[in-house]
Amino acid sequence: ANHCPEDKSYALASEQEFDAALMAAERVCDQLRSAAAKDPSRRRLPARRRGLLGCLPAGCGCLPLPRRSKAASSSTPPVRWFRAPRAELSPAMQRVLARRGFLHTLSDCYANDPWISDAAYISKTLLANAVDGSILVIHAPERGFREYNLKALRLALEGLRERGLKAVTLGELHRAAHANLQASSMGTCPSGHELQLIMASMDGWTCNRCSSILNAGSSLYGCRTCNWDLCKACHCSHMDEAPGAH
């Protein structure tokens, strides 16, 4: 995931300043993706460098997911990920991310490895919080820099395998979640059209149930035929009230 060029908060930056930093980092990410595409031996390098892993249930251990068919690949558009430094995301940053087509992601399993060099402790911390669907963050080890993370990563992967969890890229985790959403109904609008999970492209989107104003980047459930939208909280109530709901 794009993490900006510097390890600092961008929450006070203007839209123009953040946009410049975001795209400078994205050019580096594009170089890594291009290198991985040209050299099969480095194909998974960008995912490792980003340090983002997801967890899925699996009996076969920490192995890559099966290659998807072209039909499956075309059903889910590619996603560009962003992880805000210091986990600080401002409205200005949200507007830029929405305009540039990025999704913001954080993690529920953080290694704390910039401050802790004990590999066993790092892996234990990751595993203590990891469940099906978790997102793990650990920084990539380099020669002479955070080399302890190589052992920490190995221990964490072994621990996930023992629990029946598989380490996958964030993109693979997202595709699995997307497939689950497609397989289940998300309800309908008052006219009977199926709702879709979408992201507000700009500030000012309104929930048709509670009238709350949604910022750019907010997730919502909507019908584009009727221009009818629900925020997450109202969608939960909407589904509870649907015929046959338990």
C-alpha positions, -999 to 999 in steps of 0.1 A, spaced: 0 0 0 11 35 -7 24 50 26 37 84 14 74 92 10 80 102 47 70 86 80 51 116 93 15 127 96 0 144 65 -32 153 83 -24 191 82 -12 191 46 -33 208 20 -49 188 -8 -22 199 -32 6 190 -8 -8 156 0 -16 148 -36 20 155 -46 33 133 -18 8 105 -26 17 104 -63 55 106 -57 52 75 -35 29 58 -61 55 62 -88 79 42 -67 51 16 -62 45 15 -99 82 8 -105 81 -21 -81 50 -35 -98 66 -32 -132 98 -49 -121 77 -78 -105 57 -82 -137 88 -85 -158 107 -109 -135 85 -138 -123 110 -145 -95 101 -111 -80 64 -112 -88 54 -110 -51 80 -84 -42 56 -54 -41 33 -72 -16 62 -80 6 76 -45 4 43 -31 13 42 -53 44 5 -59 43 -9 -95 47 -44 -108 51 -56 -140 68 -80 -165 54 -90 -199 68 -71 -227 51 -60 -263 59 -30 -262 37 -9 -236 55 6 -204 43 4 -209 6 -7 -186 -22 -43 -187 -33 -50 -206 -65 -46 -186 -97 -80 -170 -106 -95 -174 -141 -97 -144 -164 -135 -143 -159 -130 -140 -121 -103 -114 -126 -125 -92 -147 -153 -92 -121 -133 -73 -95 -116 -41 -105 -80 -36 -93 -76 -16 -61 -50 10 -52 -43 9 -15 -32 37 9 -22 34 45 -21 67 63 12 74 82 6 75 119 -30 64 111 -41 100 107 -65 107 79 -79 142 73 -109 152 52 -85 168 27 -66 135 24 -99 116 19 -109 139 -10 -76 133 -27 -78 95 -22 -113 94 -36 -103 115 -66 -73 94 -73 -92 61 -68 -74 48 -36 -89 29 -7 -76 36 28 -67 6 49 -54 1 84 -46 -31 103 -58 -49 133 -24 -67 138 6 -43 140 41 -56 147 55 -26 166 87 -36 149 102 0 145 106 1 183 109 -36 192 136 -59 179 127 -91 197 115 -115 169 97 -138 192 78 -110 209 69 -94 175 55 -127 161 36 -134 194 20 -100 193 9 -105 157 -5 -139 164 -23 -128 195 -47 -106 174 -48 -125 141 -81 -140 131 -98 -149 98 -99 -117 78 -72 -99 98 -48 -74 82 -12 -77 95 15 -50 91 52 -58 95 80 -39 79 102 -56 53 136 -67 66 166 -54 47 203 -63 49 216 -44 79 182 -29 88 155 -47 107 170 -81 99 152 -94 130 119 -91 111 130 -120 88 128 -144 118 97 -126 131 79 -131 98 89 -168 96 76 -174 132 44 -155 124 37 -175 92 44 -207 110 19 -197 138 -7 -188 112 -3 -222 95 -7 -240 129 -40 -221 134 -53 -231 99 -49 -196 86 -33 -187 52 -13 -155 46 -24 -137 15 -19 -103 0 -43 -75 8 -56 -77 -28 -64 -113 -24 -82 -107 9 -102 -79 -7 -112 -101 -37 -124 -129 -13 -145 -104 6 -158 -89 -26 -168 -124 -38 -187 -130 -5 -206 -97 -9 -215 -106 -45 -228 -140 -33 -252 -125 -8 -278 -98 -12 -272 -64 3 -309 -55 2 -329 -34 -21 -340 2 -25 -377 11 -21 -382 4 -58 -368 -31 -55 -333 -26 -71 -304 -44 -56 -281 -22 -35 -244 -21 -41 -215 -13 -18 -199 19 -31 -175 47 -20 -185 84 -19 -164 101 -46 -167 135 -30 -180 153 1 -217 159 4 -233 125 -2 -265 121 19 -280 91 36 -316 89 25 -327 75 58 -310 96 85 -299 125 63 -263 124 76 -237 140 53 -210 116 42 -174 126 34 -154 116 3 -141 80 7 -170 69 30 -185 35 23 -223 34 16 -249 12 1 -267 27 -29 -289 23 -59 -277 44 -88 -309 39 -108 -329 57 -81 -300 78 -66 -309 63 -32 -282 57 -6 -278 44 29 -249 50 54 -235 18 71 -255 22 103 -288 27 84 -280 -2 61 -277 -25 91 -312 -14 103 -325 -17 68 -313 -53 65 -327 -61 100 -361 -48 89 -361 -67 56 -386 -96 52 -372 -129 65 -345 -111 86 -337 -127 119 
